[in-house]
């Protein structure tokens, strides 16, 4: 009899789960209509990018974006919209002027951008360039007395190669099917032969190219060089990938004045200097730093739950509000923040009453290592009781592409649940549930504590090829229809999580393989 009961339960369990997790068709339709026909996602994105500007953690741009988000979410009726300090971060850094031009043997403006947390030039400087062709101690000794008043240009082979591949792509049906059929939790496997070729090319490139070493930097500072120019293999077609060049520690000095350049502007300087043709440049970099407030802040707001039995339990959604400074941080990650804000606007607009409390979090410090979400989760879920009242977190941070499904992060128990929740949006292209993990963003802070944290599968578009951490990461690279679709799907997931009788299941630890010790 006991065996029969257990067998019956195993047979009925999928039926019970299926019945519980069938979405409310009427609510799903309202979400679609509000999100697709009356969307405000692009105006939110405009405010976070063009209006607020670049949003380095603890910068004036971040504060402008945070203040806007609080005002906007409050106007929609969300409660307790606020900034919340998560701990010490470091000094604020803001670029206030940037100019680089070739002035001899002719005039030409150059595309260049200073890395963050580097120094300014203390006014406009007009100076000759010097080609640095090595960094070993013998070579550096030969430079003694030659760097004062110079702009350093690091020698390198011409790295530009034409590409015949499109920048913007979507996942193919075959790629999505491969994700769907995966049986292990690791990220998608890569072509190991291609990896080996890429690694070998990288090793060769390192041997060919000169880099700023600590010894070279110290010598440049000691001798009174003005600035350093550099480029990278990806800085082509007017695009510059630029991040940090110094330390945000308030006790650390700013990095040496530097500018990253496009390959097309950089290599003419290298070739002329190799040919002993005098090169002269104008450079002007102005930086504003602030160490008065070294704390960093997340942005939070809630839709309170209405079920007396479940309102103390929490459903969360979010993305990181901080960005790098080369562009206005549109695809990384104003897109994710705008979508998450829009998802809650949709739920407020259609008048649903969630059973559980829904909380949005717009994180800071993500670009420096998931700092804001990491500190928040460790504090908020420090106790077993706090963890027991948490249902799930949904994250968006892979660009402007539409949602094609969701990564389970190895949480197989959520597979049938999320499969049901995606069905109303199959016609919008959201169909795939994969056991695979994905990394590099704030859902990992939840996953690390054993809490259900998920990142959605998004079409790549041109995220890795053009916009990620580059000067092309601007509003114009956002795809409106994709962001509308993402907000609709995520609003549904958040609502369904808030309405379930049970919290989302935790994932089970991976079982050791046979023969393991």
C-alpha positions as CSV (number, residue, x, y, z in Angstrom):
1,X,0.0,0.0,0.0
2,X,2.8,2.4,0.9
3,X,4.6,1.7,-2.5
4,X,1.3,2.3,-4.3
5,X,0.8,5.6,-2.6
6,X,4.3,6.8,-3.4
7,X,3.9,5.7,-7.0
8,X,0.6,7.5,-7.2
9,X,2.1,10.6,-5.8
10,X,5.0,10.5,-8.3
11,X,2.4,10.1,-11.2
12,X,0.2,12.9,-9.9
13,X,3.0,15.4,-9.0
14,X,3.4,16.7,-12.5
15,X,-0.3,17.1,-12.8
16,X,-0.4,19.1,-9.5
17,X,2.5,21.3,-10.6
18,X,0.9,21.8,-14.0
19,X,-2.4,22.9,-12.5
20,X,-0.8,25.3,-10.0
21,X,1.4,26.9,-12.6
22,X,-1.0,27.5,-15.5
23,X,-0.9,31.3,-15.9
24,X,-4.1,33.3,-15.5
25,X,-5.0,33.8,-19.1
26,X,-6.9,37.0,-18.5
27,X,-4.1,38.6,-16.6
28,X,-1.5,37.5,-19.2
29,X,-3.6,39.2,-21.9
30,X,-3.8,42.4,-19.9
31,X,-0.1,42.4,-19.5
32,X,0.4,41.9,-23.2
33,X,-2.0,44.7,-24.1
34,X,-0.5,47.2,-21.6
35,X,3.1,46.4,-22.4
36,X,2.9,46.2,-26.2
37,X,0.3,48.9,-26.9
38,X,1.0,51.5,-24.1
39,X,4.7,50.9,-23.3
40,X,6.8,53.6,-21.6
41,X,10.0,51.6,-21.8
42,X,11.8,53.8,-24.3
43,X,11.1,57.0,-22.4
44,X,12.5,55.3,-19.2
45,X,15.5,54.3,-21.2
46,X,15.9,57.9,-22.6
47,X,15.8,59.3,-19.0
48,X,18.4,56.8,-17.8
49,X,20.8,57.4,-20.8
50,X,20.5,60.7,-22.7
51,X,19.3,62.6,-19.7
52,X,21.3,61.0,-16.8
53,X,24.4,60.3,-18.9
54,X,27.2,57.8,-18.0
55,X,26.6,56.2,-14.6
56,X,29.9,55.1,-13.1
57,X,29.2,53.9,-9.5
58,X,29.1,56.8,-7.1
59,X,29.2,59.4,-9.9
60,X,26.9,62.4,-10.5
61,X,25.4,60.5,-13.5
62,X,24.5,57.5,-11.3
63,X,22.8,59.9,-8.8
64,X,20.8,61.6,-11.6
65,X,19.6,58.2,-12.8
66,X,18.8,57.0,-9.3
67,X,16.9,60.2,-8.5
68,X,14.9,59.9,-11.7
69,X,14.0,56.2,-11.0
70,X,12.8,57.0,-7.5
71,X,10.6,59.9,-8.7
72,X,9.2,57.8,-11.5
73,X,8.4,54.7,-9.5
74,X,6.8,56.8,-6.8
75,X,4.6,58.4,-9.4
76,X,3.4,55.0,-10.5
77,X,2.3,54.1,-7.0
78,X,5.2,51.9,-5.9
79,X,6.0,52.3,-2.2
80,X,9.2,53.1,-0.3
81,X,11.2,54.0,-3.4
82,X,14.6,55.0,-2.1
83,X,18.4,54.7,-2.3
84,X,20.0,52.4,0.2
85,X,23.7,52.4,1.0
86,X,25.3,49.0,0.7
87,X,28.8,49.9,2.0
88,X,32.0,51.6,1.2
89,X,32.9,51.9,-2.4
90,X,35.4,54.7,-3.2
91,X,35.8,58.0,-4.9
92,X,33.5,59.5,-7.5
93,X,35.1,60.0,-10.9
94,X,33.6,62.2,-13.7
95,X,35.1,63.2,-17.0
96,X,34.5,66.9,-17.6
97,X,36.6,67.5,-20.8
98,X,38.3,65.3,-23.4
99,X,40.1,66.3,-26.5
100,X,42.8,64.8,-28.7
101,X,44.0,66.0,-32.1
102,X,46.9,65.4,-34.4
103,X,48.5,68.9,-35.1
104,X,51.6,67.9,-37.1
105,X,52.4,67.0,-39.8
106,X,48.8,68.1,-40.4
107,X,45.6,68.7,-38.4
108,X,43.1,65.9,-37.7
109,X,40.7,65.3,-34.8
110,X,41.1,61.9,-33.2
111,X,38.6,59.5,-31.7
112,X,39.8,58.8,-28.1
113,X,38.5,58.3,-24.6
114,X,40.2,58.3,-21.2
115,X,39.8,55.2,-19.0
116,X,38.0,55.9,-15.7
117,X,39.9,56.7,-12.5
118,X,42.8,58.2,-14.4
119,X,44.2,61.7,-14.1
120,X,43.7,64.8,-16.2
121,X,46.4,66.8,-18.0
122,X,45.9,70.0,-16.1
123,X,45.0,72.0,-19.1
124,X,45.6,71.8,-22.9
125,X,49.0,70.5,-23.8
126,X,50.7,70.6,-27.2
127,X,53.5,68.0,-27.3
128,X,55.5,65.7,-29.5
129,X,54.8,62.0,-29.5
130,X,57.4,59.3,-28.8
131,X,57.0,55.7,-29.9
132,X,57.7,53.2,-27.1
133,X,58.9,50.0,-28.7
134,X,59.8,47.9,-25.6
135,X,59.3,47.6,-21.8
136,X,62.3,45.6,-20.6
137,X,64.8,47.1,-18.2
138,X,67.5,47.6,-20.8
139,X,65.2,49.4,-23.2
140,X,63.7,51.6,-20.4
141,X,67.3,52.6,-19.4
142,X,67.8,53.8,-23.0
143,X,64.8,56.1,-22.6
144,X,66.2,57.9,-19.5
145,X,65.9,61.7,-20.0
146,X,63.7,61.4,-23.1
147,X,60.2,61.3,-21.8
148,X,59.7,64.8,-20.2
149,X,56.9,66.7,-22.0
150,X,56.2,63.8,-24.4
151,X,53.0,61.9,-25.2
152,X,53.8,58.2,-25.2
153,X,52.5,56.0,-28.0
154,X,52.9,52.2,-27.5
155,X,54.2,50.3,-30.5
156,X,52.1,47.5,-31.9
157,X,51.4,45.5,-35.1
158,X,48.5,46.7,-37.2
159,X,45.7,44.5,-35.7
160,X,42.9,45.6,-38.1
161,X,41.2,42.8,-40.1
162,X,38.1,43.2,-42.2
163,X,35.2,41.2,-40.8
164,X,32.5,39.7,-43.1
165,X,30.1,38.8,-40.2
166,X,27.1,40.9,-39.2
167,X,27.5,42.8,-35.9
168,X,23.9,42.2,-34.9
169,X,22.5,38.6,-34.7
170,X,19.7,36.7,-33.1
171,X,19.7,33.2,-31.7
172,X,18.8,30.6,-34.4
173,X,16.3,27.9,-33.8
174,X,19.2,25.4,-33.8
175,X,21.0,27.3,-31.0
176,X,17.9,27.6,-28.9
177,X,17.2,23.9,-29.4
178,X,20.7,23.1,-28.2
179,X,20.1,25.1,-25.1
180,X,16.8,23.4,-24.5
181,X,18.2,19.9,-24.8
182,X,21.3,20.5,-22.6
183,X,21.6,18.1,-19.8
184,X,24.4,19.7,-17.8
185,X,24.6,22.9,-15.8
186,X,27.7,24.4,-17.4
187,X,27.6,27.2,-20.0
188,X,27.2,26.3,-23.6
189,X,30.2,24.4,-24.9
190,X,32.6,26.2,-27.3
191,X,34.6,25.1,-30.3
192,X,37.8,24.0,-28.6
193,X,39.7,24.2,-31.9
194,X,38.6,27.8,-32.3
195,X,39.5,28.5,-28.7
196,X,43.0,27.1,-29.3
197,X,43.5,29.3,-32.4
198,X,42.3,32.4,-30.5
199,X,44.6,31.7,-27.6
200,X,47.6,31.2,-29.9
201,X,46.8,34.5,-31.7
202,X,46.5,36.2,-28.3
203,X,49.9,34.9,-27.3
204,X,51.5,36.1,-30.5
205,X,49.8,39.5,-30.1
206,X,51.2,39.8,-26.6
207,X,54.7,39.2,-27.9
208,X,54.3,41.7,-30.7
209,X,52.7,44.5,-28.7
210,X,54.1,46.9,-26.1
211,X,52.0,47.4,-22.9
212,X,52.2,49.9,-20.1
213,X,54.1,48.1,-17.3
214,X,54.5,49.4,-13.8
215,X,58.2,50.2,-14.5
216,X,57.2,52.2,-17.6
217,X,54.5,54.0,-15.8
218,X,56.8,54.9,-12.9
219,X,59.4,56.2,-15.4
220,X,56.8,58.2,-17.3
221,X,55.6,59.8,-14.1
222,X,59.0,60.5,-12.7
223,X,60.3,62.0,-15.9
224,X,57.2,64.2,-16.5
225,X,55.6,62.6,-19.5
226,X,52.2,64.1,-20.4
227,X,50.0,61.2,-21.2
228,X,49.8,57.7,-22.7
229,X,47.9,56.6,-25.8
230,X,46.9,53.0,-26.6
231,X,44.5,50.9,-28.5
232,X,43.1,47.4,-28.6
233,X,42.2,44.8,-31.2
234,X,38.5,45.5,-30.9
235,X,38.8,49.4,-31.2
236,X,37.8,49.6,-34.8
237,X,35.1,51.2,-37.0
238,X,34.9,54.2,-34.7
239,X,34.3,52.0,-31.6
240,X,36.4,52.2,-28.4
241,X,36.0,49.7,-25.7
242,X,37.1,51.5,-22.5
243,X,36.7,50.7,-18.8
244,X,39.0,51.4,-15.8
245,X,42.6,52.7,-15.9
246,X,43.0,53.4,-12.2
247,X,41.8,52.6,-8.7
248,X,38.6,54.0,-7.1
249,X,40.1,53.5,-3.6
250,X,39.9,57.0,-2.1
251,X,43.5,56.7,-0.8
252,X,44.9,55.7,-4.2
253,X,46.2,58.3,-6.7
254,X,44.4,58.5,-10.0
255,X,46.0,56.5,-12.8
256,X,48.4,58.0,-15.3
257,X,46.7,60.3,-17.8
258,X,45.7,58.0,-20.7
259,X,43.5,57.8,-23.7
260,X,42.2,54.8,-25.6
261,X,41.9,55.3,-29.3
262,X,40.4,53.7,-32.4
263,X,42.7,51.6,-34.4
264,X,42.1,53.7,-37.5
265,X,43.3,56.8,-35.7
266,X,46.1,55.1,-33.7
267,X,48.0,53.2,-36.3
268,X,48.8,56.3,-38.5
269,X,50.6,57.7,-35.5
270,X,52.6,54.4,-35.0
271,X,53.5,54.2,-38.7
272,X,54.7,57.8,-38.9
273,X,56.7,57.5,-35.8
274,X,58.3,54.3,-37.1
275,X,59.3,56.2,-40.2
276,X,60.9,59.0,-38.0
277,X,58.3,61.5,-39.1
278,X,57.7,64.0,-36.3
279,X,54.2,63.7,-34.8
280,X,52.7,66.4,-32.6
281,X,49.4,66.2,-30.7
282,X,47.1,68.4,-28.7
283,X,45.6,66.8,-25.6
284,X,43.3,68.1,-22.9
285,X,41.7,65.9,-20.2
286,X,39.8,67.3,-17.3
287,X,38.6,65.1,-14.4
288,X,36.5,65.8,-11.4
289,X,36.8,63.4,-8.4
290,X,35.1,63.5,-5.0
291,X,35.9,61.7,-1.8
292,X,33.3,63.3,0.5
293,X,30.9,60.4,0.2
294,X,32.6,57.1,-0.5
295,X,29.5,55.0,0.1
296,X,27.6,53.5,-2.9
297,X,23.8,53.0,-3.2
298,X,21.3,50.6,-4.7
299,X,17.8,51.8,-5.7
300,X,14.8,49.9,-4.3
301,X,11.0,50.0,-4.4
302,X,8.1,47.7,-3.6
303,X,4.6,46.6,-4.5
304,X,3.4,45.3,-1.2
305,X,1.8,41.9,-1.0
306,X,-1.9,41.6,-0.2
307,X,-2.3,38.0,1.0
308,X,-2.0,38.0,4.8
309,X,-0.4,34.6,4.7
310,X,2.2,35.4,1.9
311,X,2.8,39.2,2.0
312,X,5.9,38.7,4.1
313,X,7.5,36.6,1.4
314,X,9.5,38.3,-1.3
315,X,9.8,38.2,-5.1
316,X,12.5,40.4,-6.6
317,X,13.5,41.6,-10.1
318,X,16.4,43.9,-11.1
319,X,19.4,44.9,-13.2
320,X,22.4,47.0,-12.6
321,X,22.1,50.8,-13.0
322,X,25.8,51.6,-13.0
323,X,27.7,51.7,-16.3
324,X,31.0,52.5,-17.8
325,X,31.5,56.0,-19.2
326,X,32.4,55.6,-22.9
327,X,28.8,55.8,-23.9
328,X,25.6,56.3,-21.9
329,X,25.3,52.7,-20.8
330,X,22.2,51.9,-22.8
331,X,22.6,48.2,-23.5
332,X,24.7,47.7,-20.4
333,X,22.5,48.1,-18.5
334,X,19.9,50.9,-18.8
335,X,18.0,48.4,-21.0
336,X,17.6,45.9,-18.2
337,X,16.7,48.6,-15.7
338,X,14.2,50.2,-18.0
339,X,12.6,46.8,-18.7
340,X,12.3,46.0,-15.0
341,X,10.8,49.4,-14.2
342,X,8.4,49.0,-17.1
343,X,7.4,45.5,-15.9
344,X,6.3,46.9,-12.6
345,X,4.6,49.9,-14.3
346,X,2.6,47.3,-16.3
347,X,1.5,45.4,-13.2
348,X,0.4,48.7,-11.5
349,X,-1.4,49.9,-14.6
350,X,-3.5,46.8,-14.9
351,X,-4.4,46.8,-11.2
352,X,-3.3,43.4,-10.1
353,X,-2.9,42.7,-6.4
354,X,0.1,40.5,-5.8
355,X,-0.1,38.0,-3.0
356,X,3.6,38.3,-2.2
357,X,5.6,41.5,-1.9
358,X,7.4,42.4,-5.1
359,X,10.7,44.4,-4.8
360,X,12.7,45.9,-7.6
361,X,16.4,46.5,-7.2
362,X,18.6,48.7,-9.4
363,X,22.2,47.8,-8.4
364,X,25.4,49.7,-8.3
365,X,28.9,48.4,-8.4
366,X,28.1,45.6,-10.7
367,X,30.8,46.5,-13.1
368,X,33.4,46.3,-10.3
369,X,32.4,42.8,-9.4
370,X,28.6,42.5,-8.4
371,X,29.4,44.7,-5.4
372,X,26.0,46.2,-4.8
373,X,23.9,43.0,-5.1
374,X,26.6,41.0,-3.3
375,X,26.5,43.3,-0.3
376,X,22.7,43.5,-0.3
377,X,22.1,39.8,-0.4
378,X,24.6,39.0,2.3
379,X,22.9,41.5,4.6
380,X,19.3,41.0,3.6
381,X,19.4,37.2,3.7
382,X,21.9,36.7,6.5
383,X,19.5,34.4,8.5
384,X,17.7,31.2,7.7
385,X,14.4,32.9,8.4
386,X,15.1,35.6,5.8
387,X,16.0,33.0,3.3
388,X,12.9,31.0,4.0
389,X,10.7,34.0,3.0
390,X,12.4,34.5,-0.4
391,X,10.8,33.1,-3.5
392,X,12.9,34.2,-6.5
393,X,14.9,36.9,-8.3
394,X,14.8,37.7,-12.0
395,X,17.6,39.6,-13.7
396,X,18.1,41.2,-17.1
397,X,21.6,42.3,-18.2
398,X,22.6,41.0,-21.6
399,X,21.8,44.0,-23.8
400,X,18.7,45.1,-25.8
401,X,17.7,41.7,-27.3
402,X,14.3,40.2,-26.7
403,X,13.8,37.5,-24.2
404,X,14.0,34.0,-25.8
405,X,13.7,32.0,-22.6
406,X,15.5,31.6,-19.2
407,X,18.6,30.0,-17.7
408,X,17.7,27.6,-14.9
409,X,21.1,27.9,-13.2
410,X,20.9,24.2,-12.6
411,X,17.5,24.4,-10.9
412,X,15.7,21.5,-12.7
413,X,12.7,21.8,-10.4
414,X,11.8,25.1,-12.0
415,X,11.8,23.7,-15.5
416,X,8.1,22.6,-15.7
417,X,7.1,25.8,-14.0
418,X,8.9,28.2,-16.3
419,X,7.9,26.1,-19.3
420,X,4.2,26.7,-18.5
421,X,4.8,30.4,-17.9
422,X,6.5,30.9,-21.3
423,X,3.6,29.3,-23.3
424,X,1.5,32.5,-23.5
425,X,4.5,34.2,-25.1
426,X,5.6,31.6,-27.6
427,X,4.3,33.8,-30.5
428,X,6.7,36.5,-29.2
429,X,9.7,34.2,-29.5
430,X,10.1,33.3,-25.8
431,X,10.1,29.5,-25.7
432,X,13.4,28.1,-24.3
433,X,14.2,26.8,-20.8
434,X,17.7,25.6,-20.4
435,X,19.4,23.9,-17.4
436,X,22.5,25.8,-18.2
437,X,24.2,28.4,-16.0
438,X,25.1,31.9,-17.2
439,X,27.3,34.3,-15.3
440,X,28.7,37.8,-15.1
441,X,25.7,39.6,-13.5
442,X,23.7,40.1,-10.4
443,X,21.6,36.9,-10.3
444,X,24.8,35.2,-9.2
445,X,24.7,37.0,-5.8
446,X,21.4,35.2,-5.1
447,X,22.5,31.9,-6.5
448,X,25.7,32.0,-4.4
449,X,23.5,31.9,-1.3
450,X,21.4,29.0,-2.5
451,X,18.5,31.3,-3.4
452,X,16.6,31.0,-6.7
453,X,18.2,33.6,-9.0
454,X,17.7,33.7,-12.8
455,X,18.9,35.5,-15.9
456,X,16.8,35.5,-19.0
457,X,18.1,34.3,-22.4
458,X,18.3,37.3,-24.7
459,X,19.1,37.6,-28.4
460,X,22.7,38.9,-28.6
461,X,22.0,41.6,-31.2
462,X,25.3,43.6,-31.2
463,X,26.0,43.4,-27.5
464,X,29.4,41.6,-27.6
465,X,30.5,42.9,-31.0
466,X,29.7,46.6,-30.7
467,X,28.1,48.1,-27.6
468,X,29.3,46.3,-24.5
469,X,31.6,48.7,-22.5
470,X,32.1,50.9,-25.6
471,X,31.4,54.4,-26.8
472,X,28.7,52.9,-29.0
473,X,26.6,51.9,-25.9
474,X,24.0,54.6,-26.5
475,X,20.2,54.9,-26.8
476,X,20.3,54.6,-30.6
477,X,21.4,51.0,-30.2
478,X,18.3,50.0,-28.3
479,X,15.7,47.9,-30.1
480,X,12.3,49.2,-29.0
481,X,10.2,46.1,-29.9
482,X,12.6,43.8,-28.1
483,X,12.5,45.9,-24.9
484,X,8.6,45.9,-25.0
485,X,8.6,42.1,-25.4
486,X,11.1,41.6,-22.6
487,X,9.0,43.8,-20.2
488,X,5.9,41.8,-21.0
489,X,7.5,38.4,-20.4
490,X,9.2,39.5,-17.2
491,X,6.1,41.2,-15.8
492,X,4.3,37.8,-16.3
493,X,7.1,35.9,-14.6
494,X,7.2,38.2,-11.6
495,X,3.4,38.2,-11.2
496,X,3.2,34.4,-11.5
497,X,5.9,34.0,-8.9
498,X,4.0,36.3,-6.5
499,X,0.8,34.3,-7.0
500,X,2.0,30.7,-6.6
501,X,0.8,28.9,-3.6
502,X,4.3,27.8,-2.9
503,X,7.6,29.7,-3.3
504,X,9.8,28.7,-6.2
505,X,11.7,25.5,-5.4
506,X,15.4,25.6,-4.6
507,X,17.8,23.7,-6.7
508,X,19.3,20.5,-5.5
509,X,23.1,20.1,-5.2
510,X,24.7,18.4,-8.1
511,X,25.1,14.7,-7.5
512,X,28.6,13.2,-7.7
513,X,29.1,11.0,-10.7
514,X,29.6,7.3,-10.3
515,X,33.2,6.4,-9.3
516,X,33.9,9.9,-7.8
517,X,35.7,10.0,-4.5
